[in-house]
């Protein structure tokens, strides 16, 4: 058996093997996701029309925004589990997991009730815009179904993040691939007989929820001691998890909620459902491409946290350089392809209505694709360095920067839409906002954090500290890593 296959937990070889397995399974899962999206969009546009496809987009985007109420608990669980596993603390592992899951379920129920109250008491045109008044009955039914589906997803997401904490992302990817197969079969076999928004939700979004539920059951069968029960709930853990949860909610979901969900909402109010449909098509292109980077960064983040916890500076430098060079190279290559071939390929794929049934300002011509490509490149740059900065403990700084960027972006894009700006102007505005803030601050945060890893290791050249040599009282990076003085760097107190 190769050494890497039998490497003990916590070593560089173990992290490298976990990353390889995660990437291999993610290739299968992401390929299925991309195929499902590539197939579903032209079918949906052809059978439903661009207007009803825009209605479907508006529903999924609006329902997806309620993730903001709980999504941070999942990454907070990954962070806490990674530290507990690195320190061999089984009791903390059980109680952190149980407390996180119960807290997440409670927040999910609150989110669902809040969304249902809004749906039943606020008219659809007031929620989505007057252009949606003719289809408000369809939207109401579909929104209720979407709430049920997203509720299942929300309850299962923390279990997926628990997988990441164990560096077992490969199982999540495998279940995701199975869900893609189910979704493709449902879509291809049923949409011709049930050409409705409700069936599209079941086939595309419902299959995703089903795969997450399967992954959750599988995790609990593998580790029965993690089964959530009230006896594992620890009130003392709630403030720390909530604190990390709020910060992770900002860092992980705020940018996506603004750039995808909120923008679709604003476009629907200012332009109409057809423009929302165009926005969703480009989001699908964006998701498909960024997903190829995400299949590396998703398992890389807990591995980076493990390396930071063990002060393995050499592995951090080696792996981060590969990630940055590879990610930026991919982004530039994909952007060039979109600019060269997009004007021809996109209408062939999404259908002629992608160009003919939309407002003139939302036609994706070559100039608009250049703006989209600029946004895509800086987005990938930001995403990679956000992963790196979070992995070395710079959570608060990242959260504050993302919040500032979101405020700037909302203000700027709202102004663009108010003055009748085109879709290219929106993408160029978002690209500029990212470049001005997170585009340079996230790399700065990572460099500071990685230098702290060298200082904390106490070992020449930042070699990995064996688990048995770790201090009995581990450094609480969430609270203390950002305040420890580092050679050549001022302390937090000094900066204040």
N, C-alpha and C positions, 0 to 999 in steps of 0.2 A: 504494500500500500504506500502511495506517495506520502512524503512527510507532511505535506500540506493538508492531506485528508485526515491525518491523525494528530494534527497540531492541537495542543491544549488551548482551552478557552482563554482569551485575553492576550494571546500572542499576535504578532504581526501576521504570521502565517495563517492563523485562524481568521483574522479580519479579511485578509486577501481572499481566502477560500470562500467565506460568506459572501463577499462582494461578487466573486465570479459566479457563484450559484444564483445569486439574486439577479445579476445581469442576464444570464442565460435564460432563466425562467421569465424574466421581464420581457425579453425579446419576443417570446412566444405570446405572452399576454398583450403586449403593446401592439404586436402585429395584428392580433385578433381585434383589438379595439379600433385600430386604424381602419381595418377592412370593414368592420361594422359601421363606422362613421361614413366611410367612403360610399358604402352601399346604401345606407339609410337616407342620406340627404337627397340624392337625385330621385329616389323612389318617392320620398315624402313630398318633395317639391312638385314632382310630376302628378301625383295622385291628389294632393291636397291643394296645390297652388301656392304661390309665394305668400299670399296674404295669410292663409291658414297655417302655413309653416312658420310665419312670423308670430302667429298666436301661440303655437306650440313652444317656440323659443321664449316668448315673454313669460309663459307659465313656468317653464323649467328654470329660467333665470330668477324669477321672483321667489319661487319656492326654495331654490337653492340658497338664497340670502339668509334664511333662518339658521343656516349652519353657523353663522357668526355668533349665535348664542351659546355654542358649546364646543366648537371645533378645537379650541386650545387645550382642552383637557387631554385629548389624544397625544399631542406632542409632549405635554407635560408628563404624561405617563411614560412615554418612550424615554425621556430624559431620566426620570426617577428609576425606572427599571434598569436602564443601562448602568447606572451607578450602583444599584443594589447587586446586580449580577457581577459587576467588576469586583465588588468587595465580598462576594460570597454570602450575602445576607439574605437568607431564605425568608425569615420572618418579615423583613421590610418589603421584600418582593411580594408576598401574599397580601399584606395590609395595604400597600400602595395600590396594587392592582384592584383589590376589592373596593377600596374607597373611591378610586378614580371611576370605576365602572358605575357604581351606585350614584355618584355625583353626576356623571354624564347622563344616565338614564333620567334622573330628575330634571336636569336642564332641558333634555330633549322633550319631555312631556310639557314643560312650561312653554317651550318654543312652539310646539304643535297647538296648544290651546290658544296662545296669543294669535297665531296665524289664522286659526279657525274663527276666532272672534272677529278679526278684521274682515275675513271673507264673507261672513254672514251679515255683517252690519254696515259695511262700506260698499257702495255700488261699484261694479267693475269699471265703468268709465272714469270714476273718481280715482280708482287705484292705478289704472294702466293708461288712461288717456281717452279722450272722446272718440278717437278713431276706432276704438275697440267696442263701441256701443252695439254695432250690429251683431256681434258674435258673443255677447256677454253670457248667454245661457250656456253655450258650449264651453266658454272659459271657466264658468263656475263649476261645472261637472268635472272638467279636466283638472282644475286646481285642487278639488277635494281628493281626487285620485292621486295627484302628485304629492299631496300632504301625507297620505298613507305610505307611499313608497319612500319618501324622504325620511319619514319617521323610522322605518326599518333601517335605512342606511345610517342615520345618525346614531342609533343604538349600537350598531356594529362597528363603526369607525374606530372607537377606542380599542377594540379587540385587535384590529389591524395594526394600530400603533403599538400595541403590546408586542405583536410579532416583531416589529422593528427593534424594540428594545432587546429582544432575544437574538437579534440579527438573523431572523428567519423570514425575511421578506419573500423568499422563494415560494413559501406556501401561499402567501397572499397573491403572488403573481399567478400561481397555478390555478387557484380558485377564480381569479379574474379571467383567465383564459377560458375556463369552463363556462363562466357566465357569458362571455362573448359568443361562444358556440351556441348556447341556448338562445341568446338574443338574435343571432343571425338566422337561426332556424325559424323562430317565431315570426321575425320580420318578413323573411322571404316566403314563408308558407301562409301567413295570415293577412298581411296588409292588403293583398289584392281582394280579399273577401270582406275585410273590415277597414276600409280607408278612412279612419277617424283619428282624431288627436288622441283619444283615450287609448286606442290600441297601440298607437305609436309610443305612448308613455309606458305601457305594459311591456312591449317588446324591447325597447331600448333601455329605459330606466329601471323597469321591474326586474329584468335579467341581472342588472348590476346589483340591485338590492339582494336578489336571491343568492348570488355568488358571495356576497359579504356575509350573509347569514350562514352559508355553508362553511366559510372560513372560521367564523366564530365558534360554531359547534365543534369543528375539528380541533381548534386550539384547546377548548375545554376538555375534550376527550384525551388529548395528549397530556394535559396538566390538570387533572381533576382538583388539585389543591387550590387552583385559582378560581374555582366556581364562585361567582359573587354571592355573598351572604352577609346579612347585617352584622354578624359576629366579627367580620373582618373590617368593618367600617371604623375608622379612627378619626374622631373629630379634630384631633390635633394636627392631622395631615391636611385638612381642608384649606386652611389659610395659605400654606405653601403651594398646594396644587392650584388653588384659585389664582394666586399671584402669578405663577408660571403660566396658568391657563390664559389669563388676560393678555399677558405679553405674547404668548404664542398665537392667540387669536388675531392679534394685530399683525404679527410678523408673517403668519402663514396664510391668512385668509383675507386681510383687509385689501391688499393690492389686487388680488383676484376679484374680490367682491366689487371693487370700484371699477376696474378696467373691463370686466366682463358683465357682471350682473347689473350694477348701477348704470353703466353706460347704455346697456340694452334698454333699461327702464327709461332713461332720459331720451334716448332716440325714439322710443315708442311715443312718448309724450309730445315731442317736438316734430317728428317726421311722420310716423305711422308704422303699421305692422310689416309692410314690405321692406322698409329699411332695417327693421329688427331682424328680418330673415337674412338679409345680406350680412349683417353683423355676425349672426350665428354661423353662417357659412365660413367666414374668415376666422371666427373663434375655433371652429372645427379644424381648419388648416393649422392654426396656431397650436392647439392642443396636440394634434397629431405629431407635429415637429418637436415641440417642447417635451412631449412624452418620451421621446428617444433620449433626451438628456435626463429627464426625471427617473428613468429606469436605473440610472447610475447614482444620481444625487440622493434618491430616497434611501437606499441601503447604505450609502456612503456616510450620511449624517450620523446614525448611531455608531458606526465604526469609528468615525472621527471623534465622537464624544468618548468612546472607549479609549482611544489612543491618547486623548487629552487627559483623561482621568488617570492613565498610567504614565503620563509624562513622556510619551514616545514621540519626541519632536522630529526625529529623523523620518519616521513613517509619515507624519503630518506633512512635512515639506515635500517629500517624494510624491505622495499621492495627490496633493493639492496642485502641484505643478502640472501633472498629467491631466487632471480634470480641467484646469483652466485652458491649457493649450488645445486639448481635444474639443472642449465645448465651444470655444470661440471659433475654431476652424470650421466646425460643423455649422455654426450659425451663419458665418459668412458664405459658405458654400450653398446652404439652403436659401439664403436671401438672394444670391445671384440667380439661382434657378427660378425663384418666384418672379423676379423681374423679367427674365428672358422668356419664360414659357407660360407665366400666369395668364396673360390676356387671351391666350388660345385655349389652355387646358381647363381653366376654371369654368367657362361656359359649357364646354364639352362634358364636364363632370356634373355640375350642378343643374344644367339645363339652360335653355335660352332665356327662361324667365329671370335668371340671375342678372341678365343685362336689360331685358326688354320690359319687365314688369316692376321696375323699381324707379324711385325718383332719380332724376339726372344727377343730382349731387352725390348719390350713393352708388354710382356705377364704378366698378373696380377696373379702371383703365390702368395703363402702365404707370402714369404719374402717381395714382393712388397706391399701386403696388410698391413703388419705390418708398413711399412714406410708411407703408406697412412693413416693408423689409427693414427699414431703419428702426422701427419700434421693436421688431422681432430680435434684432441683434442686441440692442441694449437690454432687452428683457432677459435674454439668455445670460448676458454678462452679469446682470443684477442677481438672477436666480442662483448662479454658481457661487457668487461671493456671499450671498445671503446664507447659503448652506454652510460655507466655510466659517463665516463669522459666528453663526449660531453654534457650530460644533466646538468652538473654542471659548464658549461661555459669554459672548457679547450680546446677550439677549435683550437687555434693557436698551442698549444703544441702538440696536437694530429696530426694536419696537418703536422707539421715539422717532427715528428717521423715517420709517414707513408711514407713521401717522402724519408727519409733516408733509411727506410727499403726496399722500392721499388728499390732504387738504388743498395743496397746490393744484393737483390734477383735477379735482372736482370743480374748483373755481374756474380754472382755465378752460376746461372742456364745456362747462355750462355756458360760458361766455361765447365760445365758438358756436355752439348749437343755437344760442339765442340770436346770433347774427346770421344764421343760415349757413354756417360753414359746411363744407363737404367732408366726406369720410376721410379723404387724405389729410385734411387739416386736423382732424381728430387724432389720427395716428401720429402725425408729426408733433402735435402738442404733447401727447403722452411720452413720446421718445425724448423730447426736450426736458420734460419734468424729471424723468428717470436719470438722464445724463447729469442734470444739475445737482441731484441729491444722492440717491443711492448708488449711482454709477461709480462714484469715486469714494464715497464714505464707507461702503461695505468692504472694499479691498483694504482700506485703512484700518478698519476694525479687526479684520482677520490678521493683518500683520502685527498689530499690537497683541492680540490674543496668542498668536503662535510664539511670540517672543516671551510671553509669560510662561508658556509651556516649557521653554528652555530653562528659565529661571527656577521654576518649581521642581524640575526634575532633579537638580542637584547632581547630575551625572554629566561628565564631559560629552560634548557633541549632542546632548539631548537624547541619549539612548533610552530604551524602554526600561522602566523600573519593574523588576519581577514582582508578581502579586504578593509574594511572601515578604517583600521588603517595603511594601507600602506602609505608611504610618497608620497606627491603630485608629486614630481619629482623622478620617479623610478630610481634605480641604473642602469646605462647602462652597463650591464654585458659584452657585446661584447667588450667594450673598457676599462672599469674600473675594472671589477671583478678581472682581472688578476693582477692589480696593487695595490689593496687595501691591506694594511698591516694587517696581522693576527697574533694573539698572538702565539708566538713560531715559526713563519715563517718569513723569510726575505722578504722584498718588492722586486719588480722587479728592482728598482734602486739599492738596496743593492746587489742583485745577480749580476748585471752588474759590 
